[in-house]
Amino acid sequence: MSSKLCLAQDPDADHLLSTNPPALLFGMLLDRHTA
């Protein structure tokens, strides 16, 4: 099963996030916003 993510609105970045789970995890961790 393959799923395509559209998170970054950049085709290259979306492809990387869709095919590389560690990249998705690190991206989510680095994207945290502090209040």
N, CA, C, O and CB atoms as a CASP TS submission, in Angstrom:
PFRMAT TS
TARGET T0000
AUTHOR 0000-0000-0000
METHOD Language model
MODEL 1
PARENT N/A
ATOM      1  N   MET     1       0.848  -1.181   0.000  1.00  0.00           N
ATOM      2  CA  MET     1       0.000   0.000   0.000  1.00  0.00           C
ATOM      3  C   MET     1       0.888   1.237   0.000  1.00  0.00           C
ATOM      4  O   MET     1       1.828   1.329   0.789  1.00  0.00           O
ATOM      5  CB  MET     1      -0.962   0.002   1.223  1.00  0.00           C
ATOM      6  N   SER     2       0.599   2.169  -0.865  1.00  0.00           N
ATOM      7  CA  SER     2       1.368   3.398  -0.968  1.00  0.00           C
ATOM      8  C   SER     2       0.449   4.585  -0.760  1.00  0.00           C
ATOM      9  O   SER     2      -0.652   4.646  -1.307  1.00  0.00           O
ATOM     10  CB  SER     2       2.081   3.491  -2.331  1.00  0.00           C
ATOM     11  N   SER     3       0.917   5.518   0.033  1.00  0.00           N
ATOM     12  CA  SER     3       0.129   6.731   0.238  1.00  0.00           C
ATOM     13  C   SER     3       0.987   7.931  -0.117  1.00  0.00           C
ATOM     14  O   SER     3       2.201   7.928   0.089  1.00  0.00           O
ATOM     15  CB  SER     3      -0.390   6.831   1.704  1.00  0.00           C
ATOM     16  N   LYS     4       0.343   8.953  -0.651  1.00  0.00           N
ATOM     17  CA  LYS     4       1.053  10.155  -1.061  1.00  0.00           C
ATOM     18  C   LYS     4       0.666  11.283  -0.124  1.00  0.00           C
ATOM     19  O   LYS     4      -0.515  11.586   0.048  1.00  0.00           O
ATOM     20  CB  LYS     4       0.741  10.523  -2.539  1.00  0.00           C
ATOM     21  N   LEU     5       1.666  11.900   0.478  1.00  0.00           N
ATOM     22  CA  LEU     5       1.419  13.010   1.383  1.00  0.00           C
ATOM     23  C   LEU     5       1.578  14.324   0.649  1.00  0.00           C
ATOM     24  O   LEU     5       2.432  14.456  -0.227  1.00  0.00           O
ATOM     25  CB  LEU     5       2.361  12.952   2.587  1.00  0.00           C
ATOM     26  N   CYS     6       0.765  15.283   1.002  1.00  0.00           N
ATOM     27  CA  CYS     6       0.895  16.651   0.491  1.00  0.00           C
ATOM     28  C   CYS     6       0.985  17.574   1.694  1.00  0.00           C
ATOM     29  O   CYS     6      -0.007  18.172   2.113  1.00  0.00           O
ATOM     30  CB  CYS     6      -0.315  17.047  -0.448  1.00  0.00           C
ATOM     31  N   LEU     7       2.180  17.679   2.241  1.00  0.00           N
ATOM     32  CA  LEU     7       2.369  18.485   3.443  1.00  0.00           C
ATOM     33  C   LEU     7       3.151  19.759   3.170  1.00  0.00           C
ATOM     34  O   LEU     7       2.844  20.807   3.738  1.00  0.00           O
ATOM     35  CB  LEU     7       3.074  17.676   4.499  1.00  0.00           C
ATOM     36  N   ALA     8       4.142  19.682   2.322  1.00  0.00           N
ATOM     37  CA  ALA     8       5.067  20.796   2.140  1.00  0.00           C
ATOM     38  C   ALA     8       4.734  21.666   0.934  1.00  0.00           C
ATOM     39  O   ALA     8       5.350  22.718   0.761  1.00  0.00           O
ATOM     40  CB  ALA     8       6.464  20.274   2.005  1.00  0.00           C
ATOM     41  N   GLN     9       3.800  21.270   0.111  1.00  0.00           N
ATOM     42  CA  GLN     9       3.472  21.963  -1.129  1.00  0.00           C
ATOM     43  C   GLN     9       4.690  22.106  -2.043  1.00  0.00           C
ATOM     44  O   GLN     9       4.743  22.997  -2.890  1.00  0.00           O
ATOM     45  CB  GLN     9       2.892  23.334  -0.820  1.00  0.00           C
ATOM     46  N   ASP    10       5.665  21.216  -1.858  1.00  0.00           N
ATOM     47  CA  ASP    10       6.850  21.142  -2.712  1.00  0.00           C
ATOM     48  C   ASP    10       6.962  19.680  -3.135  1.00  0.00           C
ATOM     49  O   ASP    10       7.125  18.807  -2.283  1.00  0.00           O
ATOM     50  CB  ASP    10       8.172  21.653  -1.962  1.00  0.00           C
ATOM     51  N   PRO    11       6.877  19.397  -4.435  1.00  0.00           N
ATOM     52  CA  PRO    11       6.856  17.997  -4.888  1.00  0.00           C
ATOM     53  C   PRO    11       8.036  17.167  -4.386  1.00  0.00           C
ATOM     54  O   PRO    11       7.854  16.010  -4.007  1.00  0.00           O
ATOM     55  CB  PRO    11       6.835  17.956  -6.389  1.00  0.00           C
ATOM     56  N   ASP    12       9.237  17.736  -4.377  1.00  0.00           N
ATOM     57  CA  ASP    12      10.403  16.980  -3.914  1.00  0.00           C
ATOM     58  C   ASP    12      10.312  16.682  -2.422  1.00  0.00           C
ATOM     59  O   ASP    12      10.602  15.567  -1.989  1.00  0.00           O
ATOM     60  CB  ASP    12      11.690  17.750  -4.216  1.00  0.00           C
ATOM     61  N   ALA    13       9.913  17.670  -1.644  1.00  0.00           N
ATOM     62  CA  ALA    13       9.784  17.467  -0.199  1.00  0.00           C
ATOM     63  C   ALA    13       8.663  16.485   0.106  1.00  0.00           C
ATOM     64  O   ALA    13       8.821  15.617   0.964  1.00  0.00           O
ATOM     65  CB  ALA    13       9.526  18.804   0.516  1.00  0.00           C
ATOM     66  N   ASP    14       7.538  16.608  -0.581  1.00  0.00           N
ATOM     67  CA  ASP    14       6.426  15.685  -0.361  1.00  0.00           C
ATOM     68  C   ASP    14       6.831  14.252  -0.701  1.00  0.00           C
ATOM     69  O   ASP    14       6.441  13.317  -0.002  1.00  0.00           O
ATOM     70  CB  ASP    14       5.209  16.104  -1.198  1.00  0.00           C
ATOM     71  N   HIS    15       7.607  14.074  -1.765  1.00  0.00           N
ATOM     72  CA  HIS    15       8.072  12.729  -2.137  1.00  0.00           C
ATOM     73  C   HIS    15       8.980  12.163  -1.044  1.00  0.00           C
ATOM     74  O   HIS    15       8.845  11.000  -0.663  1.00  0.00           O
ATOM     75  CB  HIS    15       8.825  12.766  -3.497  1.00  0.00           C
ATOM     76  N   LEU    16       9.898  12.980  -0.543  1.00  0.00           N
ATOM     77  CA  LEU    16      10.794  12.525   0.519  1.00  0.00           C
ATOM     78  C   LEU    16      10.000  12.127   1.759  1.00  0.00           C
ATOM     79  O   LEU    16      10.265  11.083   2.353  1.00  0.00           O
ATOM     80  CB  LEU    16      11.815  13.622   0.870  1.00  0.00           C
ATOM     81  N   LEU    17       9.031  12.948   2.153  1.00  0.00           N
ATOM     82  CA  LEU    17       8.238  12.649   3.342  1.00  0.00           C
ATOM     83  C   LEU    17       7.367  11.417   3.139  1.00  0.00           C
ATOM     84  O   LEU    17       7.078  10.704   4.100  1.00  0.00           O
ATOM     85  CB  LEU    17       7.369  13.843   3.709  1.00  0.00           C
ATOM     86  N   SER    18       6.947  11.155   1.910  1.00  0.00           N
ATOM     87  CA  SER    18       6.106   9.992   1.625  1.00  0.00           C
ATOM     88  C   SER    18       6.903   8.694   1.603  1.00  0.00           C
ATOM     89  O   SER    18       6.360   7.628   1.894  1.00  0.00           O
ATOM     90  CB  SER    18       5.398  10.177   0.298  1.00  0.00           C
ATOM     91  N   THR    19       8.184   8.775   1.261  1.00  0.00           N
ATOM     92  CA  THR    19       8.968   7.556   1.068  1.00  0.00           C
ATOM     93  C   THR    19       9.978   7.295   2.175  1.00  0.00           C
ATOM     94  O   THR    19      10.593   6.229   2.204  1.00  0.00           O
ATOM     95  CB  THR    19       9.683   7.624  -0.237  1.00  0.00           C
ATOM     96  N   ASN    20      10.163   8.243   3.085  1.00  0.00           N
ATOM     97  CA  ASN    20      11.182   8.103   4.115  1.00  0.00           C
ATOM     98  C   ASN    20      10.576   8.408   5.485  1.00  0.00           C
ATOM     99  O   ASN    20      10.528   9.569   5.891  1.00  0.00           O
ATOM    100  CB  ASN    20      12.385   9.037   3.827  1.00  0.00           C
ATOM    101  N   PRO    21      10.109   7.374   6.205  1.00  0.00           N
ATOM    102  CA  PRO    21       9.469   7.616   7.508  1.00  0.00           C
ATOM    103  C   PRO    21      10.336   8.386   8.511  1.00  0.00           C
ATOM    104  O   PRO    21       9.801   9.235   9.224  1.00  0.00           O
ATOM    105  CB  PRO    21       9.080   6.306   8.115  1.00  0.00           C
ATOM    106  N   PRO    22      11.662   8.129   8.602  1.00  0.00           N
ATOM    107  CA  PRO    22      12.454   8.936   9.536  1.00  0.00           C
ATOM    108  C   PRO    22      12.455  10.425   9.173  1.00  0.00           C
ATOM    109  O   PRO    22      12.460  11.276  10.062  1.00  0.00           O
ATOM    110  CB  PRO    22      13.884   8.421   9.577  1.00  0.00           C
ATOM    111  N   ALA    23      12.449  10.742   7.886  1.00  0.00           N
ATOM    112  CA  ALA    23      12.392  12.146   7.476  1.00  0.00           C
ATOM    113  C   ALA    23      11.082  12.777   7.927  1.00  0.00           C
ATOM    114  O   ALA    23      11.064  13.929   8.359  1.00  0.00           O
ATOM    115  CB  ALA    23      12.548  12.274   5.950  1.00  0.00           C
ATOM    116  N   LEU    24       9.990  12.032   7.829  1.00  0.00           N
ATOM    117  CA  LEU    24       8.692  12.532   8.284  1.00  0.00           C
ATOM    118  C   LEU    24       8.719  12.771   9.789  1.00  0.00           C
ATOM    119  O   LEU    24       8.234  13.799  10.261  1.00  0.00           O
ATOM    120  CB  LEU    24       7.566  11.541   7.917  1.00  0.00           C
ATOM    121  N   LEU    25       9.282  11.831  10.544  1.00  0.00           N
ATOM    122  CA  LEU    25       9.355  11.975  11.998  1.00  0.00           C
ATOM    123  C   LEU    25      10.206  13.179  12.386  1.00  0.00           C
ATOM    124  O   LEU    25       9.786  13.995  13.207  1.00  0.00           O
ATOM    125  CB  LEU    25       9.924  10.702  12.635  1.00  0.00           C
ATOM    126  N   PHE    26      11.398  13.297  11.803  1.00  0.00           N
ATOM    127  CA  PHE    26      12.265  14.420  12.132  1.00  0.00           C
ATOM    128  C   PHE    26      11.625  15.741  11.727  1.00  0.00           C
ATOM    129  O   PHE    26      11.742  16.736  12.443  1.00  0.00           O
ATOM    130  CB  PHE    26      13.620  14.262  11.451  1.00  0.00           C
ATOM    131  N   GLY    27      10.954  15.752  10.589  1.00  0.00           N
ATOM    132  CA  GLY    27      10.267  16.965  10.155  1.00  0.00           C
ATOM    133  C   GLY    27       9.188  17.382  11.128  1.00  0.00           C
ATOM    134  O   GLY    27       9.038  18.568  11.422  1.00  0.00           O
ATOM    135  N   MET    28       8.429  16.412  11.634  1.00  0.00           N
ATOM    136  CA  MET    28       7.379  16.742  12.610  1.00  0.00           C
ATOM    137  C   MET    28       7.993  17.254  13.908  1.00  0.00           C
ATOM    138  O   MET    28       7.467  18.184  14.519  1.00  0.00           O
ATOM    139  CB  MET    28       6.491  15.509  12.893  1.00  0.00           C
ATOM    140  N   LEU    29       9.108  16.650  14.334  1.00  0.00           N
ATOM    141  CA  LEU    29       9.752  17.107  15.563  1.00  0.00           C
ATOM    142  C   LEU    29      10.317  18.514  15.410  1.00  0.00           C
ATOM    143  O   LEU    29      10.203  19.331  16.323  1.00  0.00           O
ATOM    144  CB  LEU    29      10.860  16.144  15.967  1.00  0.00           C
ATOM    145  N   LEU    30      10.925  18.800  14.262  1.00  0.00           N
ATOM    146  CA  LEU    30      11.520  20.116  14.045  1.00  0.00           C
ATOM    147  C   LEU    30      10.479  21.195  13.776  1.00  0.00           C
ATOM    148  O   LEU    30      10.766  22.383  13.922  1.00  0.00           O
ATOM    149  CB  LEU    30      12.491  20.056  12.895  1.00  0.00           C
ATOM    150  N   ASP    31       9.277  20.793  13.385  1.00  0.00           N
ATOM    151  CA  ASP    31       8.235  21.754  13.044  1.00  0.00           C
ATOM    152  C   ASP    31       7.399  22.168  14.254  1.00  0.00           C
ATOM    153  O   ASP    31       6.442  22.930  14.114  1.00  0.00           O
ATOM    154  CB  ASP    31       7.335  21.176  11.978  1.00  0.00           C
ATOM    155  N   ARG    32       7.749  21.673  15.433  1.00  0.00           N
ATOM    156  CA  ARG    32       6.974  22.021  16.627  1.00  0.00           C
ATOM    157  C   ARG    32       7.106  23.510  16.907  1.00  0.00           C
ATOM    158  O   ARG    32       8.196  24.079  16.843  1.00  0.00           O
ATOM    159  CB  ARG    32       7.442  21.196  17.853  1.00  0.00           C
ATOM    160  N   HIS    33       5.985  24.119  17.214  1.00  0.00           N
ATOM    161  CA  HIS    33       5.970  25.553  17.533  1.00  0.00           C
ATOM    162  C   HIS    33       5.803  25.715  19.037  1.00  0.00           C
ATOM    163  O   HIS    33       4.989  25.028  19.654  1.00  0.00           O
ATOM    164  CB  HIS    33       4.826  26.299  16.763  1.00  0.00           C
ATOM    165  N   THR    34       6.559  26.607  19.614  1.00  0.00           N
ATOM    166  CA  THR    34       6.435  26.859  21.046  1.00  0.00           C
ATOM    167  C   THR    34       5.644  28.133  21.267  1.00  0.00           C
ATOM    168  O   THR    34       5.739  29.084  20.491  1.00  0.00           O
ATOM    169  CB  THR    34       7.824  26.957  21.717  1.00  0.00           C
ATOM    170  N   ALA    35       4.875  28.137  22.319  1.00  0.00           N
ATOM    171  CA  ALA    35       4.030  29.300  22.618  1.00  0.00           C
ATOM    172  C   ALA    35       4.743  30.263  23.531  1.00  0.00           C
ATOM    173  O   ALA    35       4.186  31.300  23.891  1.00  0.00           O
ATOM    174  CB  ALA    35       2.714  28.866  23.252  1.00  0.00           C
TER
END
